[in-house]
Amino acid sequence: MTSPPTRIVQCAEEHLPAIAELAGVIWRACYPGIISSEQIEYMLARMYAPEVLLEEVRSQGIRLDLLLVEGKPAGFASYGPATEAGVMKLHKLYLSPELQGRGLGSRLLQHVERQVGRLGTHRLILSVNKRNARAIAAYRRNGFVVAKSVVTDIGGGFVMDDYIMAKDVPGDLSR
Ligand SMILES: CC(C)(COP(=O)(O)OP(=O)(O)OC[C@H]1O[C@@H](n2cnc3c(N)ncnc32)[C@H](O)[C@@H]1OP(=O)(O)O)[C@@H](O)C(=O)NCCC(=O)NCCS
């Protein structure tokens, strides 16, 4: 079977509504059983409203890259500086449900590693829900290890019960 053509592009402001819509589809398909449906809707509204995404991209130094499969938005990754120098945080890594489990998440993750390597980053960190076995397996497969465990109050009576995972990245991988 041949793979469909894929491309990763830096997200433009015009793509933000498509990202918000894709996030809704992915979250409602993948997070039941991990967090409650009330928490899914609460987090989607706080994290994925197009104006929230716009503020992240314009003012917080966060980069959002879009995976196009056959020219259509199929996944995205966002990443930006962490508090510690030389460390970047992967904020989001999401793939359309029907495209998961084919290695495309790893492709997107390796793209992020190359990008942050070019920016002089030596370590990439991320947080992942402790019950999100599929994502944890994908991160482990790509060399991330659990660095610590954190519970964060996100308001509205909800918490995020996460692992922080980390990977050392070897600088500029573009050569
Ligand atoms: C987490 C996520 C991005 C991982 O993406 P993915 O494509 O499913 O993961 P991988 O790239 O590691 O794919 C590996 C699977 O593809 C298979 N595969 C097929 N071809 C492959 C290839 N060329 N290279 C690597 N794996 C390949 C592997 O065998 C593996 O199958 P398995 O899961 O049955 O063991 C994706 O599952 C997702 O979007 N999940 C929902 C959202 C989410 O939880 N995001 C993370 C928030 S922290």
The ligand as a Tripos MOL2 file, in Angstrom:
@<TRIPOS>MOLECULE
LIG
   48    50     1     0     0
SMALL
NO_CHARGES

@<TRIPOS>ATOM
      1 C1         -0.1240   10.6040   20.1720 C.3       1 LIG1
      2 C2         -0.1940   10.5360   18.6670 C.3       1 LIG1
      3 C3          0.1930   11.8770   18.0510 C.3       1 LIG1
      4 C4          0.8060    9.4660   18.2090 C.3       1 LIG1
      5 O1          0.7290    9.3310   16.7970 O.3       1 LIG1
      6 P1          0.7360    7.8920   16.1100 P.3       1 LIG1
      7 O2          0.9080    8.0920   14.6610 O.co2     1 LIG1
      8 O3         -0.4560    7.1610   16.5870 O.co2     1 LIG1
      9 O4          2.0410    7.2500   16.7750 O.3       1 LIG1
     10 P2          3.3460    6.6800   16.0910 P.3       1 LIG1
     11 O5          3.8920    7.5960   15.0590 O.co2     1 LIG1
     12 O6          4.2560    6.3170   17.2080 O.co2     1 LIG1
     13 O7          2.7780    5.4310   15.3460 O.3       1 LIG1
     14 C5          3.1550    4.1980   15.7830 C.3       1 LIG1
     15 C6          2.2070    3.1480   15.2960 C.3       1 LIG1
     16 O8          2.2110    3.2110   13.8640 O.3       1 LIG1
     17 C7          2.7430    1.9760   13.3580 C.3       1 LIG1
     18 N1          3.5350    2.3470   12.1750 N.ar      1 LIG1
     19 C8          3.1700    2.0590   10.9100 C.ar      1 LIG1
     20 N2          4.0590    2.5540   10.0600 N.ar      1 LIG1
     21 C9          5.0130    3.1800   10.7890 C.ar      1 LIG1
     22 C10         6.1960    3.8870   10.4660 C.ar      1 LIG1
     23 N3          6.5760    4.0690    9.2090 N.pl3     1 LIG1
     24 N4          6.9390    4.4080   11.4730 N.ar      1 LIG1
     25 C11         6.5640    4.2490   12.7650 C.ar      1 LIG1
     26 N5          5.4320    3.5730   13.1330 N.ar      1 LIG1
     27 C12         4.6690    3.0410   12.1490 C.ar      1 LIG1
     28 C13         3.5390    1.3900   14.4960 C.3       1 LIG1
     29 O9          3.6240   -0.0060   14.3810 O.3       1 LIG1
     30 C14         2.6940    1.7750   15.6920 C.3       1 LIG1
     31 O10         1.5510    0.9280   15.7840 O.3       1 LIG1
     32 P3          0.9160    0.5810   17.2170 P.3       1 LIG1
     33 O11         0.4360    1.8850   17.8110 O.co2     1 LIG1
     34 O12        -0.1940   -0.3570   16.8660 O.co2     1 LIG1
     35 O13         2.0160   -0.0430   18.0320 O.co2     1 LIG1
     36 C15        -1.6060   10.1550   18.1550 C.3       1 LIG1
     37 O14        -1.9260    8.8600   18.6000 O.3       1 LIG1
     38 C16        -2.6860   11.1310   18.6090 C.2       1 LIG1
     39 O15        -2.9180   12.1440   17.9550 O.2       1 LIG1
     40 N6         -3.3880   10.7850   19.7160 N.am      1 LIG1
     41 C17        -4.5040   11.5840   20.2100 C.3       1 LIG1
     42 C18        -4.0510   12.8980   20.7370 C.3       1 LIG1
     43 C19        -3.0300   12.7760   21.8240 C.2       1 LIG1
     44 O16        -3.1900   12.0180   22.7470 O.2       1 LIG1
     45 N7         -1.9640   13.5780   21.6770 N.am      1 LIG1
     46 C20        -0.8790   13.6240   22.6320 C.3       1 LIG1
     47 C21        -1.2000   14.5950   23.7110 C.3       1 LIG1
     48 S1          0.0790   14.6650   24.9320 S.3       1 LIG1
@<TRIPOS>BOND
     1     1     2 1
     2     2     3 1
     3     2     4 1
     4     2    36 1
     5     4     5 1
     6     5     6 1
     7     6     7 2
     8     6     8 1
     9     6     9 1
    10     9    10 1
    11    10    11 2
    12    10    12 1
    13    10    13 1
    14    13    14 1
    15    14    15 1
    16    15    16 1
    17    15    30 1
    18    16    17 1
    19    17    18 1
    20    17    28 1
    21    18    19 ar
    22    18    27 ar
    23    19    20 ar
    24    20    21 ar
    25    21    22 ar
    26    21    27 ar
    27    22    23 1
    28    22    24 ar
    29    24    25 ar
    30    25    26 ar
    31    26    27 ar
    32    28    29 1
    33    28    30 1
    34    30    31 1
    35    31    32 1
    36    32    33 2
    37    32    34 1
    38    32    35 1
    39    36    37 1
    40    36    38 1
    41    38    39 2
    42    38    40 1
    43    40    41 1
    44    41    42 1
    45    42    43 1
    46    43    44 2
    47    43    45 1
    48    45    46 1
    49    46    47 1
    50    47    48 1
@<TRIPOS>SUBSTRUCTURE
     1 LIG1         1 GROUP 0 **** ****
